[in-house]
Amino acid sequence: VAAAEQAFEIIERSQHQGSQAAPQLSQTTIEISNLSVKARGAYAPALLSARLEPGKIHVLVGKSGAGKTTTAQVLMGLVQPTSGQVNLRSDGASLDLRDVELNSWWRQLTWVSQHPAILPGSVRQYLLSAGKCSQAEIEKAAQVTGFDAVVAALPQGWDTQLGQGGVGLSVGQRQRLALTRALINPSALVLLDEPSAHLDAISENQIVQAVEQLRAAGSTVVVIAHRQALINIADNVIEVRAQALAAQEA
């Protein structure tokens, strides 16, 4: 019921659909200006301004409930700002994200949540859905994220069948699987929600290396993080804050 309520809330706030094609994200600077989103008796985020330059790691930090995930949802075009805007600057031109045709935007981004959407099927099938790739490329990406060790322990290895949402793997293993998929064919914009939240220190180091590899591949990486290891590799640390409705309206 709670999940359904959150889904309807997102749908209600994302009815606007632009018509202009998205620019090439690999060459686009994303400018967030005075962004506020009203939800559950507060603005979260509240008056957020940031500049996301292409090919760099940008880490969103802040207290629980500050609006970090909501900020990511705004960047994906799933939530419309209550106030403020997101502008895309490329080749001297500026375009409001609200005017962008979303399918052209989504084709250039990857979202890895704490609970990735994994359809029933084998591990191999899920990774092959990233696009045209070889088994060697899959294994190389898995080595970076440490998912190769997970596969080695699975009963049928790469052909192990997973249930809806990745049933058969732990939460941390599901995140590593989704990150492995993101590494195979890196998108121009990659958004990661606490990718090391459910991992130990050794596994966390592997995730850090994976995020750095995304940057090396030219991706603009936006990471929601609390743990210091990910903050340490950021090119840009962005503090996200919430504010009571009365405080901002005053």
TORDO-758512 format. One record per residue: residue number from 1; residue in one letter; x, y, z of N, C-alpha, C in turn. Coordinates in steps of 0.02 Angstrom, whole numbers, m for minus. Layout:
! TORDO-758512
[atom NUM; a; [X; Y; Z]; [X; Y; Z]; [X; Y; Z]];
...
//
This chain:
! TORDO-758512
[atom 1; v; [42; m60; 0]; [0; 0; 0]; [44; 63; 0]];
[atom 2; a; [96; 62; 42]; [141; 120; 45]; [175; 132; m22]];
[atom 3; a; [196; 77; m54]; [229; 83; m120]; [181; 112; m171]];
[atom 4; a; [118; 89; m169]; [68; 114; m216]; [55; 188; m206]];
[atom 5; e; [52; 210; m143]; [41; 280; m128]; [98; 323; m155]];
[atom 6; q; [160; 298; m147]; [218; 335; m173]; [216; 338; m249]];
[atom 7; a; [196; 283; m280]; [192; 282; m354]; [141; 332; m379]];
[atom 8; f; [82; 335; m347]; [31; 382; m369]; [54; 454; m357]];
[atom 9; e; [91; 466; m304]; [117; 533; m291]; [163; 555; m346]];
[atom 10; i; [206; 509; m369]; [252; 525; m424]; [213; 538; m489]];
[atom 11; i; [164; 496; m503]; [124; 503; m564]; [89; 571; m566]];
[atom 12; e; [61; 590; m508]; [24; 653; m504]; [69; 713; m517]];
[atom 13; r; [134; 706; m500]; [180; 762; m506]; [220; 759; m571]];
[atom 14; s; [205; 713; m616]; [246; 705; m676]; [204; 701; m739]];
[atom 15; q; [151; 741; m741]; [106; 739; m798]; [130; 780; m857]];
[atom 16; h; [175; 827; m845]; [200; 869; m900]; [247; 829; m944]];
[atom 17; q; [240; 836; m1009]; [283; 801; m1057]; [304; 851; m1110]];
[atom 18; g; [370; 862; m1115]; [396; 908; m1165]; [399; 876; m1233]];
[atom 19; s; [421; 914; m1282]; [422; 889; m1351]; [491; 896; m1385]];
[atom 20; q; [539; 930; m1352]; [604; 940; m1383]; [651; 883; m1368]];
[atom 21; a; [690; 863; m1417]; [738; 808; m1408]; [792; 828; m1358]];
[atom 22; a; [811; 781; m1317]; [864; 794; m1268]; [931; 805; m1303]];
[atom 23; p; [972; 850; m1277]; [1039; 859; m1306]; [1083; 799; m1290]];
[atom 24; q; [1142; 796; m1320]; [1189; 743; m1304]; [1215; 753; m1233]];
[atom 25; l; [1195; 708; m1189]; [1212; 717; m1118]; [1287; 713; m1104]];
[atom 26; s; [1323; 679; m1147]; [1396; 674; m1137]; [1430; 741; m1143]];
[atom 27; q; [1394; 790; m1174]; [1423; 857; m1183]; [1379; 911; m1151]];
[atom 28; t; [1338; 891; m1103]; [1289; 937; m1074]; [1303; 949; m1000]];
[atom 29; t; [1301; 1013; m981]; [1305; 1032; m910]; [1234; 1039; m884]];
[atom 30; i; [1220; 1008; m828]; [1154; 1011; m797]; [1156; 1062; m740]];
[atom 31; e; [1116; 1114; m746]; [1114; 1167; m695]; [1048; 1164; m657]];
[atom 32; i; [1054; 1154; m592]; [996; 1153; m547]; [993; 1221; m513]];
[atom 33; s; [935; 1255; m519]; [929; 1323; m493]; [871; 1328; m444]];
[atom 34; n; [887; 1341; m381]; [836; 1354; m329]; [780; 1301; m330]];
[atom 35; l; [799; 1239; m335]; [751; 1184; m341]; [718; 1168; m274]];
[atom 36; s; [652; 1168; m274]; [614; 1148; m215]; [558; 1102; m237]];
[atom 37; v; [546; 1050; m197]; [491; 1003; m210]; [451; 996; m145]];
[atom 38; k; [386; 1010; m149]; [343; 1008; m91]; [316; 937; m81]];
[atom 39; a; [327; 910; m22]; [303; 842; m7]; [301; 831; 68]];
[atom 40; r; [247; 802; 91]; [240; 781; 161]; [257; 837; 211]];
[atom 41; g; [228; 895; 200]; [235; 949; 249]; [300; 987; 248]];
[atom 42; a; [340; 979; 195]; [404; 1014; 192]; [425; 1021; 119]];
[atom 43; y; [477; 1061; 109]; [511; 1063; 44]; [573; 1019; 50]];
[atom 44; a; [577; 968; 9]; [635; 923; 12]; [648; 897; m59]];
[atom 45; p; [698; 925; m93]; [747; 975; m71]; [716; 1044; m67]];
[atom 46; a; [754; 1089; m35]; [732; 1159; m29]; [786; 1205; m57]];
[atom 47; l; [768; 1243; m108]; [812; 1294; m138]; [881; 1266; m155]];
[atom 48; l; [881; 1209; m188]; [944; 1177; m206]; [971; 1206; m272]];
[atom 49; s; [1033; 1226; m271]; [1067; 1249; m332]; [1132; 1210; m339]];
[atom 50; a; [1146; 1186; m400]; [1207; 1148; m411]; [1222; 1147; m486]];
[atom 51; r; [1284; 1133; m501]; [1306; 1129; m571]; [1339; 1061; m582]];
[atom 52; l; [1309; 1020; m626]; [1334; 953; m639]; [1369; 953; m706]];
[atom 53; e; [1434; 955; m704]; [1473; 956; m766]; [1481; 885; m792]];
[atom 54; p; [1483; 877; m859]; [1486; 810; m888]; [1552; 775; m872]];
[atom 55; g; [1548; 709; m866]; [1608; 669; m855]; [1637; 673; m786]];
[atom 56; k; [1598; 695; m737]; [1623; 701; m669]; [1576; 664; m620]];
[atom 57; i; [1602; 652; m560]; [1563; 619; m507]; [1536; 673; m461]];
[atom 58; h; [1470; 674; m454]; [1435; 722; m411]; [1399; 682; m356]];
[atom 59; v; [1415; 697; m294]; [1387; 659; m237]; [1337; 703; m199]];
[atom 60; l; [1276; 677; m191]; [1224; 711; m153]; [1227; 687; m81]];
[atom 61; v; [1236; 732; m34]; [1239; 715; 37]; [1185; 754; 74]];
[atom 62; g; [1167; 730; 132]; [1117; 764; 173]; [1082; 715; 218]];
[atom 63; k; [1045; 741; 265]; [1010; 699; 313]; [955; 659; 279]];
[atom 64; s; [934; 606; 312]; [878; 567; 287]; [816; 611; 282]];
[atom 65; g; [782; 609; 224]; [724; 650; 214]; [739; 719; 186]];
[atom 66; a; [803; 733; 172]; [822; 799; 146]; [800; 809; 74]];
[atom 67; g; [788; 754; 38]; [766; 761; m32]; [817; 737; m83]];
[atom 68; k; [864; 695; m63]; [915; 671; m110]; [885; 628; m165]];
[atom 69; t; [843; 579; m145]; [811; 536; m194]; [762; 576; m237]];
[atom 70; t; [727; 623; m207]; [682; 666; m245]; [720; 706; m297]];
[atom 71; t; [779; 730; m279]; [821; 766; m327]; [838; 722; m386]];
[atom 72; a; [855; 659; m373]; [869; 612; m427]; [807; 601; m470]];
[atom 73; q; [749; 598; m439]; [687; 588; m476]; [672; 649; m521]];
[atom 74; v; [689; 708; m497]; [681; 768; m538]; [728; 764; m598]];
[atom 75; l; [790; 742; m587]; [838; 737; m642]; [816; 685; m693]];
[atom 76; m; [778; 635; m671]; [753; 584; m717]; [689; 606; m752]];
[atom 77; g; [661; 663; m731]; [599; 686; m761]; [537; 653; m733]];
[atom 78; l; [544; 618; m677]; [488; 583; m647]; [448; 628; m599]];
[atom 79; v; [480; 680; m574]; [448; 726; m527]; [460; 797; m552]];
[atom 80; q; [407; 837; m552]; [413; 906; m573]; [427; 951; m512]];
[atom 81; p; [471; 1000; m518]; [486; 1045; m462]; [425; 1086; m443]];
[atom 82; t; [418; 1099; m378]; [368; 1147; m355]; [390; 1217; m375]];
[atom 83; s; [455; 1229; m369]; [484; 1292; m392]; [556; 1279; m412]];
[atom 84; g; [586; 1328; m448]; [653; 1318; m473]; [651; 1277; m538]];
[atom 85; q; [710; 1261; m564]; [712; 1225; m628]; [778; 1189; m637]];
[atom 86; v; [778; 1146; m687]; [839; 1111; m709]; [851; 1129; m782]];
[atom 87; n; [907; 1161; m796]; [924; 1181; m864]; [981; 1139; m891]];
[atom 88; l; [976; 1124; m956]; [1027; 1085; m991]; [1065; 1132; m1037]];
[atom 89; r; [1129; 1140; m1026]; [1169; 1186; m1065]; [1218; 1147; m1109]];
[atom 90; s; [1211; 1156; m1175]; [1253; 1120; m1222]; [1262; 1163; m1285]];
[atom 91; d; [1324; 1169; m1307]; [1340; 1207; m1368]; [1311; 1278; m1366]];
[atom 92; g; [1315; 1309; m1308]; [1293; 1378; m1302]; [1218; 1387; m1295]];
[atom 93; a; [1180; 1333; m1299]; [1107; 1337; m1293]; [1085; 1311; m1225]];
[atom 94; s; [1026; 1334; m1204]; [999; 1313; m1140]; [928; 1287; m1151]];
[atom 95; l; [912; 1231; m1116]; [847; 1199; m1124]; [822; 1177; m1056]];
[atom 96; d; [760; 1196; m1040]; [730; 1176; m977]; [712; 1101; m983]];
[atom 97; l; [730; 1063; m932]; [715; 991; m933]; [641; 978; m942]];
[atom 98; r; [598; 1023; m919]; [526; 1013; m926]; [503; 1015; m999]];
[atom 99; d; [544; 1043; m1042]; [527; 1047; m1113]; [554; 989; m1154]];
[atom 100; v; [588; 942; m1120]; [620; 887; m1155]; [573; 827; m1162]];
[atom 101; e; [573; 796; m1220]; [536; 735; m1231]; [571; 680; m1191]];
[atom 102; l; [535; 649; m1144]; [568; 608; m1094]; [599; 544; m1121]];
[atom 103; n; [570; 514; m1172]; [601; 453; m1198]; [671; 467; m1225]];
[atom 104; s; [681; 524; m1256]; [748; 542; m1281]; [796; 555; m1224]];
[atom 105; w; [770; 575; m1167]; [810; 587; m1106]; [827; 520; m1074]];
[atom 106; w; [776; 477; m1066]; [787; 413; m1032]; [834; 367; m1069]];
[atom 107; r; [836; 373; m1135]; [882; 330; m1174]; [955; 344; m1157]];
[atom 108; q; [969; 401; m1126]; [1038; 420; m1111]; [1056; 414; m1037]];
[atom 109; l; [1011; 386; m997]; [1027; 382; m926]; [1013; 313; m898]];
[atom 110; t; [1046; 298; m843]; [1037; 236; m806]; [1025; 252; m733]];
[atom 111; w; [976; 219; m703]; [959; 230; m633]; [969; 164; m596]];
[atom 112; v; [1013; 164; m546]; [1025; 104; m504]; [1000; 121; m434]];
[atom 113; s; [942; 95; m417]; [913; 110; m351]; [937; 59; m300]];
[atom 114; q; [917; 69; m237]; [934; 21; m185]; [897; m44; m195]];
[atom 115; h; [842; m42; m233]; [803; m102; m248]; [792; m104; m323]];
[atom 116; p; [843; m126; m361]; [840; m124; m434]; [782; m165; m462]];
[atom 117; a; [755; m143; m519]; [703; m180; m554]; [735; m236; m594]];
[atom 118; i; [729; m297; m569]; [759; m355; m602]; [703; m404; m620]];
[atom 119; l; [694; m416; m684]; [642; m461; m707]; [663; m534; m698]];
[atom 120; p; [615; m579; m690]; [632; m650; m684]; [672; m675; m744]];
[atom 121; g; [721; m717; m731]; [763; m743; m785]; [832; m758; m756]];
[atom 122; s; [877; m776; m799]; [945; m793; m776]; [987; m730; m766]];
[atom 123; v; [1040; m738; m727]; [1087; m683; m717]; [1114; m660; m785]];
[atom 124; r; [1131; m707; m827]; [1159; m691; m893]; [1109; m651; m935]];
[atom 125; q; [1046; m671; m934]; [994; m636; m973]; [987; m564; m950]];
[atom 126; y; [989; m554; m885]; [982; m485; m859]; [1040; m442; m883]];
[atom 127; l; [1100; m468; m881]; [1158; m428; m902]; [1159; m417; m977]];
[atom 128; l; [1137; m466; m1015]; [1134; m458; m1088]; [1083; m406; m1109]];
[atom 129; s; [1034; m392; m1066]; [984; m342; m1082]; [1013; m271; m1082]];
[atom 130; a; [1075; m264; m1060]; [1108; m198; m1061]; [1123; m176; m1132]];
[atom 131; g; [1121; m222; m1179]; [1137; m206; m1248]; [1184; m258; m1277]];
[atom 132; k; [1204; m248; m1340]; [1248; m296; m1372]; [1315; m300; m1336]];
[atom 133; c; [1331; m359; m1311]; [1394; m367; m1275]; [1414; m441; m1276]];
[atom 134; s; [1476; m454; m1262]; [1502; m522; m1261]; [1506; m547; m1189]];
[atom 135; q; [1515; m612; m1182]; [1524; m641; m1116]; [1587; m613; m1083]];
[atom 136; a; [1638; m601; m1123]; [1701; m573; m1096]; [1689; m504; m1066]];
[atom 137; e; [1647; m463; m1099]; [1631; m396; m1073]; [1591; m401; m1009]];
[atom 138; i; [1546; m449; m1005]; [1507; m460; m944]; [1553; m478; m887]];
[atom 139; e; [1598; m524; m900]; [1644; m547; m847]; [1691; m492; m825]];
[atom 140; k; [1713; m451; m871]; [1757; m395; m853]; [1722; m346; m807]];
[atom 141; a; [1659; m329; m823]; [1620; m284; m781]; [1609; m314; m712]];
[atom 142; a; [1595; m379; m710]; [1582; m413; m647]; [1644; m415; m603]];
[atom 143; q; [1703; m418; m633]; [1765; m416; m594]; [1773; m349; m559]];
[atom 144; v; [1754; m296; m593]; [1760; m228; m564]; [1714; m220; m503]];
[atom 145; t; [1652; m244; m509]; [1604; m235; m455]; [1608; m288; m401]];
[atom 146; g; [1646; m341; m415]; [1650; m396; m367]; [1593; m446; m375]];
[atom 147; f; [1552; m437; m426]; [1496; m483; m435]; [1519; m551; m461]];
[atom 148; d; [1580; m555; m487]; [1606; m620; m509]; [1610; m669; m452]];
[atom 149; a; [1626; m644; m391]; [1628; m688; m333]; [1559; m713; m314]];
[atom 150; v; [1508; m671; m325]; [1439; m692; m313]; [1420; m747; m361]];
[atom 151; v; [1436; m737; m425]; [1419; m787; m476]; [1452; m854; m461]];
[atom 152; a; [1515; m852; m437]; [1551; m914; m422]; [1516; m955; m369]];
[atom 153; a; [1478; m922; m326]; [1443; m957; m272]; [1372; m977; m289]];
[atom 154; l; [1347; m955; m347]; [1279; m972; m367]; [1275; m1044; m393]];
[atom 155; p; [1219; m1077; m384]; [1214; m1148; m403]; [1226; m1162; m476]];
[atom 156; q; [1201; m1120; m521]; [1212; m1128; m593]; [1252; m1071; m624]];
[atom 157; g; [1291; m1036; m583]; [1332; m983; m608]; [1292; m930; m645]];
[atom 158; w; [1315; m911; m705]; [1282; m859; m744]; [1211; m878; m764]];
[atom 159; d; [1197; m942; m765]; [1131; m965; m787]; [1083; m977; m729]];
[atom 160; t; [1103; m956; m669]; [1059; m961; m611]; [997; m918; m622]];
[atom 161; q; [939; m947; m609]; [876; m911; m618]; [861; m867; m558]];
[atom 162; l; [839; m805; m571]; [820; m758; m519]; [745; m746; m523]];
[atom 163; g; [715; m733; m465]; [644; m717; m463]; [632; m643; m474]];
[atom 164; q; [569; m624; m470]; [550; m554; m480]; [588; m509; m431]];
[atom 165; g; [619; m456; m457]; [656; m410; m415]; [724; m434; m393]];
[atom 166; g; [744; m494; m418]; [810; m520; m400]; [809; m570; m343]];
[atom 167; v; [749; m599; m330]; [745; m649; m277]; [794; m705; m291]];
[atom 168; g; [833; m723; m241]; [887; m770; m248]; [954; m738; m232]];
[atom 169; l; [954; m670; m231]; [1013; m632; m213]; [996; m588; m152]];
[atom 170; s; [1047; m570; m114]; [1038; m522; m59]; [1029; m452; m88]];
[atom 171; v; [1008; m405; m46]; [998; m337; m69]; [1063; m308; m98]];
[atom 172; g; [1118; m318; m62]; [1182; m293; m86]; [1204; m325; m151]];
[atom 173; q; [1191; m390; m158]; [1208; m425; m220]; [1167; m400; m279]];
[atom 174; r; [1104; m384; m266]; [1061; m357; m319]; [1088; m289; m343]];
[atom 175; q; [1110; m248; m296]; [1139; m184; m316]; [1202; m193; m358]];
[atom 176; r; [1244; m241; m337]; [1305; m253; m375]; [1289; m280; m445]];
[atom 177; l; [1238; m321; m450]; [1216; m346; m515]; [1194; m288; m559]];
[atom 178; a; [1154; m243; m532]; [1129; m186; m571]; [1187; m140; m591]];
[atom 179; l; [1235; m131; m546]; [1293; m89; m563]; [1336; m122; m616]];
[atom 180; t; [1342; m188; m613]; [1379; m224; m665]; [1347; m212; m733]];
[atom 181; r; [1281; m215; m735]; [1245; m202; m797]; [1258; m131; m823]];
[atom 182; a; [1261; m83; m776]; [1273; m13; m795]; [1343; m5; m825]];
[atom 183; l; [1391; m46; m802]; [1460; m41; m826]; [1469; m70; m896]];
[atom 184; i; [1426; m115; m915]; [1436; m149; m980]; [1430; m100; m1038]];
[atom 185; n; [1378; m60; m1037]; [1368; m8; m1088]; [1351; 57; m1052]];
[atom 186; p; [1400; 93; m1027]; [1386; 151; m984]; [1345; 204; m1019]];
[atom 187; s; [1293; 228; m985]; [1252; 284; m1011]; [1289; 349; m999]];
[atom 188; a; [1266; 401; m1034]; [1298; 466; m1025]; [1285; 494; m955]];
[atom 189; l; [1227; 477; m926]; [1210; 499; m858]; [1192; 437; m817]];
[atom 190; v; [1227; 427; m761]; [1213; 370; m718]; [1197; 396; m648]];
[atom 191; l; [1139; 376; m621]; [1118; 397; m554]; [1117; 335; m510]];
[atom 192; l; [1151; 340; m453]; [1159; 284; m407]; [1133; 303; m338]];
[atom 193; d; [1089; 262; m311]; [1060; 275; m245]; [1093; 230; m193]];
[atom 194; e; [1138; 258; m153]; [1172; 223; m99]; [1199; 155; m124]];
[atom 195; p; [1243; 154; m173]; [1266; 89; m201]; [1306; 46; m153]];
[atom 196; s; [1332; 75; m99]; [1371; 35; m51]; [1336; 27; 16]];
[atom 197; a; [1272; 43; 19]; [1236; 44; 83]; [1234; m24; 118]];
[atom 198; h; [1232; m78; 79]; [1222; m144; 108]; [1285; m187; 104]];
[atom 199; l; [1343; m154; 98]; [1405; m191; 86]; [1456; m180; 141]];
[atom 200; d; [1502; m228; 148]; [1557; m220; 195]; [1611; m177; 163]];
[atom 201; a; [1664; m163; 202]; [1716; m117; 179]; [1751; m141; 116]];
[atom 202; i; [1765; m207; 111]; [1799; m234; 53]; [1756; m227; m9]];
[atom 203; s; [1692; m245; m2]; [1646; m238; m59]; [1636; m165; m77]];
[atom 204; e; [1636; m122; m27]; [1627; m50; m40]; [1684; m24; m84]];
[atom 205; n; [1745; m47; m72]; [1801; m25; m113]; [1791; m45; m186]];
[atom 206; q; [1760; m102; m198]; [1747; m123; m266]; [1696; m78; m299]];
[atom 207; i; [1645; m56; m261]; [1595; m10; m287]; [1627; 57; m304]];
[atom 208; v; [1672; 80; m261]; [1708; 142; m274]; [1745; 138; m340]];
[atom 209; q; [1779; 82; m352]; [1816; 72; m414]; [1768; 72; m474]];
[atom 210; a; [1709; 42; m464]; [1660; 40; m519]; [1636; 110; m536]];
[atom 211; v; [1623; 151; m485]; [1601; 220; m497]; [1656; 260; m532]];
[atom 212; e; [1718; 249; m512]; [1774; 283; m545]; [1780; 261; m618]];
[atom 213; q; [1765; 198; m631]; [1769; 173; m700]; [1714; 205; m743]];
[atom 214; l; [1656; 216; m714]; [1603; 251; m751]; [1626; 321; m771]];
[atom 215; r; [1659; 355; m725]; [1686; 422; m741]; [1739; 416; m796]];
[atom 216; a; [1782; 367; m791]; [1834; 358; m841]; [1805; 344; m910]];
[atom 217; a; [1745; 313; m911]; [1711; 299; m975]; [1676; 361; m1003]];
[atom 218; g; [1677; 416; m965]; [1647; 478; m989]; [1578; 493; m962]];
[atom 219; s; [1552; 449; m918]; [1485; 460; m891]; [1484; 516; m840]];
[atom 220; t; [1429; 553; m838]; [1415; 599; m783]; [1381; 557; m729]];
[atom 221; v; [1412; 552; m671]; [1387; 508; m618]; [1360; 549; m560]];
[atom 222; v; [1298; 536; m541]; [1267; 568; m483]; [1254; 513; m431]];
[atom 223; v; [1285; 520; m373]; [1281; 468; m321]; [1249; 496; m258]];
[atom 224; i; [1198; 462; m233]; [1171; 477; m167]; [1212; 436; m118]];
[atom 225; a; [1244; 469; m70]; [1290; 433; m26]; [1292; 463; 44]];
[atom 226; h; [1303; 418; 92]; [1317; 438; 161]; [1388; 418; 180]];
[atom 227; r; [1414; 365; 149]; [1478; 337; 170]; [1535; 376; 139]];
[atom 228; q; [1588; 383; 180]; [1643; 428; 162]; [1682; 406; 101]];
[atom 229; a; [1687; 340; 90]; [1727; 316; 34]; [1703; 344; m33]];
[atom 230; l; [1637; 349; m42]; [1610; 377; m104]; [1617; 453; m106]];
[atom 231; i; [1609; 484; m49]; [1617; 557; m45]; [1688; 577; m64]];
[atom 232; n; [1737; 535; m44]; [1807; 551; m56]; [1826; 554; m130]];
[atom 233; i; [1789; 518; m172]; [1808; 517; m244]; [1768; 568; m284]];
[atom 234; a; [1726; 607; m251]; [1683; 654; m286]; [1722; 713; m315]];
[atom 235; d; [1704; 734; m375]; [1728; 797; m402]; [1688; 855; m374]];
[atom 236; n; [1627; 840; m351]; [1581; 891; m329]; [1535; 861; m276]];
[atom 237; v; [1536; 889; m216]; [1492; 867; m161]; [1436; 918; m154]];
[atom 238; i; [1374; 895; m157]; [1316; 939; m156]; [1275; 923; m94]];
[atom 239; e; [1267; 972; m50]; [1227; 961; 10]; [1154; 977; m5]];
[atom 240; v; [1112; 929; 11]; [1040; 936; 0]; [1006; 946; 68]];
[atom 241; r; [962; 996; 72]; [929; 1011; 134]; [853; 1016; 124]];
[atom 242; a; [817; 999; 178]; [745; 1008; 179]; [728; 1070; 218]];
[atom 243; q; [667; 1094; 210]; [646; 1154; 246]; [571; 1150; 258]];
[atom 244; a; [550; 1169; 318]; [479; 1169; 334]; [442; 1216; 288]];
[atom 245; l; [380; 1200; 272]; [342; 1242; 226]; [338; 1313; 249]];
[atom 246; a; [325; 1324; 313]; [317; 1392; 339]; [381; 1432; 331]];
[atom 247; a; [438; 1398; 340]; [503; 1434; 336]; [516; 1461; 266]];
[atom 248; q; [503; 1420; 214]; [517; 1444; 147]; [464; 1494; 124]];
[atom 249; e; [401; 1481; 143]; [348; 1526; 121]; [354; 1594; 153]];
[atom 250; a; [384; 1597; 213]; [395; 1661; 246]; [446; 1702; 208]];
//
